[in-house]
Amino acid sequence: MPLDGLTLGLIARELDAKLAGGRIDRIIQPERDELILTVRNGGANHMLLLSASAGCARAHLTNIKKSSPLEPFNLCMLMRKHLTGGRIAQIRQAESDRILEIEIDHLDELGDPTKKVIVCEFMGKHSNLIFTGADGRIIDSARRVTEAISSVREVLPGLRYERPPAHGKIPFDCAEADALRCALEGKSGPLHKLISAAVSGMSTQTARELAFRACGNEDAHIEECDLNAACAAVADVLRAIPDSVAPAVLYGDDGRPVDAVAFPYLSRAHLRREEFPTISAAMDEFYRSRDRAERISQKSAAIHRTLKTNIERCERKLALQREALLGAERMEEYRVSGELLTANLHLAEKGMKSVSLPNYYDPELKETEIPLDVKLSPAQNAQRYFKLYQKARNARTLAAEQIEKTSAELAYLEGQMDNLGKCSGESELAELRAELEKYGYLRHTANRRQMKQLPPSQPMKFTAPSGATVLVGKNNLQNDKLTFSAEPDEIWLHAKDMPGSHVIIVGAGPDDETILYAARLAAAYSRGARSSNVPVDYTRRRFVRKPSGAKPGFVIYTNQKTLYVTPEDVRSED
């Protein structure tokens, strides 16, 4: 949703009508940049979400319940102290800008009535939630801004709150045709860019919609339009928008949500729209998956870096070990040289640089040139070659063992990287992190603000065309639970020789179509997801076992058959 000043003004009007006069019963801060206020009004509880997340900054009512940290953030504790039991006096937009102010009446420590204000600045990466007192001074904020961060405006406890510098644009609610004409006259270029530069609270998407309604083309240049007619049309649309609110979520051809809008966008009429009774309901639906994905991405960044670093380390180590193995290939040459010298000591003398001896390992008994150390006797040179042979043989054995060990570690790390990409919830991410901590890839940190105990994660669930249920694991812990809780005769599937999910077809005796469907899912949730003709092994679960001491997710299996499939593009039902 283009959360510009225009849209925020509509949201402020909606929230004020719903929450003004309501009592604040509960405040939680699930994330450093997110607050949820539970407001009792009209005989019902309403959860007001305020987010200053860089990619999802917004304010709306929500039905999504979130867990609070075991130890609240300072901002949350201060708000609980000052605002619990207070009543929302007004929710308003500040100066047609992307600033929402929530004014709250409550009693201070002495029982006297006073006011506090929560200021929500929705400005991309500079978004913030600022808690101010009746005197206009900052009590605390989600993000503290020091002089080192911004020389224009500091946001710190004790300082007087100042709004961001004025931009000098025409307020969108005062954009009359004459004012627009004066601002655009003599300009050139795309009309939507000129509207965005002249009128406050205009996102690019909203400005493009205004250009479309004014000229019939969202990419129209001002030179192509009648300036007077275009300005009059834009002014009419801006006046009409507050009375034409029609919240909806727009969906692309793939069925995924593209945007949420507060009023009809004629320039996007080609997209399927699902209407909602309120702007909050539309925003809640749109951000339901997007916000979760962004939070997971933020929290998985450190894990991704750790896995990437260790994968690169293993790849370098493996290259060196393979190089050492190639160096040991001269082992047989050393042995033959030692034996030929031992059998022909009389033909070599101390001080010779080399000796040519008949090679009785060669069917034609061709002579071979053997380099000698001039400081050693023939017998000592023979012993030197035997020592080199022994050293090379030991190196080959050690290198082979190290290669096997490093290859196994690399496969494990690549599997974990694949699992990280499947994480769609906090539980899965926490389980993956715990496993990496257990094996020493991540340092265990006693986070005092950790979330309350998360429920165990659940595998993805799909329904095959035949109606059979197919379960797909998201991480190693899930894979183990899924595989070894399945019935012995149920079908187990896994992409062949590559990291991927364990897949179980629930119920015995599935038909060939169901097995093919499950094989495509196994390919889709493996490292071969972007490939075609991916090999997938399947067997009965009774033939799958876990070696003693093996890491989570690692199994061996027998009696398998292999299918070559193209990955299935299906969304799970969970």
ABEGO torsion letter per residue (X at the ends): XBBBAAAAAAAAAAAAAAABGBBBABBBBABAABBBBBBBBGGBBBBBBBBABAAABBBBBBABBBBBBABBBAAAAAAAAAABGBBBABBBBBGGBABBBBBBBBBBAAGBBBBBBBBBBBBEAABBBBBBBAAGBBABBABBBBAAABAABBBBBGBBBBBBBBAGBBBAAABBAAAAAAAABGBBEBAAAAAAAABBGBBAAAAAAAAAAAAGBAABBAAABBAAAAAAAAAAAAAAAAAABBBBBBBBAAGBBABBBABBBAAAAABBBBBBABAAAAAAAAAAAAAAAAAAAAAAAAAAAAAAAAAAAAAAAAAAAAAAAAAAAAAAAAAAAAAAAAAAAAABBBGBABBBBBBAABAAGBBBBBBBBAABBAAAAAAAAAAAAAAAAAAAAAAAAAAAAAAAAAAAAAAAAAAAAABABAAAAAAAAAAAAAAGABBBBBBAABBBBBBBBBBBBBBBAAGBBBBBBABAAAAAAAAAABBAABBBBBBBGBBEBBBBBBEBGBBAAAAAAAAAAAAAABAAAABBGBBBBBBBAAABBBBBGBBBGBBBBBGBBBBBBBBBBBBBAX
